[in-house]
Amino acid sequence: MSDATDYDLSMLLRGLVMESNRFLEIFSAAHALHPTDMTALNLIMTTPMTPGSLAKALNLSASATTSVLDRLERAGHVVRERDPEDRRRVELRVLSDAQALAAAFFAPLARSYAAAWEGMSAEERQVVARFLTATLEATAEVRSSVT
């Protein structure tokens, strides 16, 4: 697409988000995960979390977050562990079986992405990375102003 307008870029991003959401819905349905549970699992996989930081990231109450964690724990995806340095602190960890399950499901998508990006030069990838970083930052900024 040459000379993409801001509208074109917005529409392409919207399409990517919708396709990504559909892909996540397939995984969620196959493993009986509520969309909020899937979001929580993804957050815990991505960055160290405590129940409090997860509640804040999900914009949920403490009791709703406990329900999410209870479901994820019962399903064998997550454990709550005491911090060995501070026994009052609870850390969340995704179990290796859950990580392997996700890795197997998402591997075809990763391979397809790699094939799609294969023809891009390092400079083109750098431009895309800058674009995505700026877009993520802009999205997070607006999200934080409306929550």
C-alpha positions in Angstrom: 0.0 0.0 0.0 1.7 3.2 -1.1 1.0 6.6 0.4 -1.2 5.2 3.2 -3.3 7.8 4.9 -3.8 8.0 8.6 -7.3 6.6 7.9 -5.8 3.6 6.0 -3.4 2.9 8.8 -6.2 3.1 11.4 -8.3 0.7 9.4 -5.4 -1.7 9.0 -4.7 -1.6 12.7 -8.4 -2.2 13.4 -8.4 -5.2 11.1 -5.3 -6.6 12.8 -6.9 -6.1 16.3 -10.1 -7.8 15.1 -8.2 -10.8 13.6 -6.1 -11.1 16.7 -9.2 -11.1 18.9 -10.8 -13.8 16.7 -7.6 -15.9 17.0 -7.7 -15.5 20.8 -11.4 -16.3 20.9 -10.6 -19.7 19.2 -7.9 -20.5 21.9 -10.2 -19.3 24.7 -13.1 -21.4 23.5 -11.0 -24.5 23.0 -9.7 -24.2 26.6 -12.9 -22.9 28.3 -11.4 -19.5 29.1 -13.5 -16.4 29.6 -12.1 -13.4 27.7 -11.1 -11.8 30.9 -9.3 -14.9 32.0 -7.5 -15.0 28.6 -6.4 -11.4 29.1 -5.2 -12.1 32.6 -3.3 -15.1 31.5 -1.6 -13.1 28.7 -0.7 -10.3 31.2 0.8 -12.8 33.7 2.8 -14.5 30.9 4.1 -11.1 29.7 5.2 -9.4 32.9 5.6 -10.3 36.6 2.3 -9.8 38.4 0.8 -9.8 41.8 -2.9 -10.1 42.3 -3.0 -6.3 43.0 -1.1 -5.4 39.9 -3.3 -7.7 37.9 -6.5 -6.1 39.3 -5.2 -2.7 38.3 -4.2 -3.9 34.8 -7.6 -5.5 34.3 -9.5 -2.6 36.0 -11.2 -5.2 38.3 -12.1 -5.2 41.9 -10.0 -7.4 44.3 -12.9 -9.9 44.6 -13.4 -10.1 40.8 -9.6 -10.6 40.3 -9.7 -13.4 42.9 -12.5 -15.1 40.9 -10.4 -14.8 37.7 -7.3 -16.3 39.5 -9.4 -19.0 41.1 -10.6 -20.1 37.6 -7.1 -20.0 36.1 -5.7 -21.9 39.1 -8.5 -24.6 38.9 -7.8 -25.0 35.1 -4.1 -25.6 35.9 -2.8 -22.5 34.1 -1.6 -20.3 37.0 -0.3 -20.6 40.6 0.0 -18.1 43.3 3.3 -18.2 45.1 4.6 -16.5 48.1 7.6 -14.3 47.5 10.5 -15.9 49.4 11.9 -12.5 50.4 8.6 -11.1 51.6 6.1 -13.8 52.6 3.2 -11.2 52.6 3.7 -10.7 48.9 2.0 -13.1 46.4 3.4 -13.5 42.9 1.5 -15.0 40.0 3.2 -17.6 37.7 2.0 -19.3 34.6 2.6 -23.1 34.8 4.9 -24.7 32.2 2.0 -26.9 30.9 0.0 -23.8 30.1 2.9 -22.1 28.5 3.5 -25.2 26.3 -0.2 -25.3 25.4 -0.1 -21.6 24.3 3.2 -22.1 22.5 1.8 -25.1 20.5 -1.4 -23.2 19.6 0.4 -19.9 18.6 3.4 -21.5 16.8 1.6 -21.6 13.4 0.8 -17.9 13.7 4.4 -17.1 14.6 5.7 -19.1 11.6 3.2 -17.3 9.4 4.3 -13.9 10.7 7.9 -14.8 10.1 7.1 -15.8 6.5 5.1 -12.6 5.9 8.0 -10.4 7.2 10.7 -12.4 5.4 10.9 -10.0 2.5 11.3 -6.9 4.6 14.7 -5.3 5.1 16.1 -4.6 8.5 15.4 -0.9 7.9 11.7 -1.6 7.0 11.3 -3.7 10.1 12.8 -0.8 12.2 10.2 1.6 10.7 7.4 -0.9 11.5 8.8 -1.3 15.0 8.8 2.5 15.5 5.3 2.7 14.2 4.0 0.0 16.4 5.8 1.3 19.5 4.3 4.8 18.9 0.9 3.4 18.3 1.0 1.3 21.5 2.1 4.3 23.5 -0.6 6.4 22.0 -3.3 3.8 22.7 -2.1 3.3 26.3 -2.1 7.1 26.9 -5.7 7.5 25.7 -6.8 4.4 27.5 -5.4 5.7 30.8 -7.1 9.0 30.3 -10.6 7.3 30.0 -10.3 4.8 32.8 
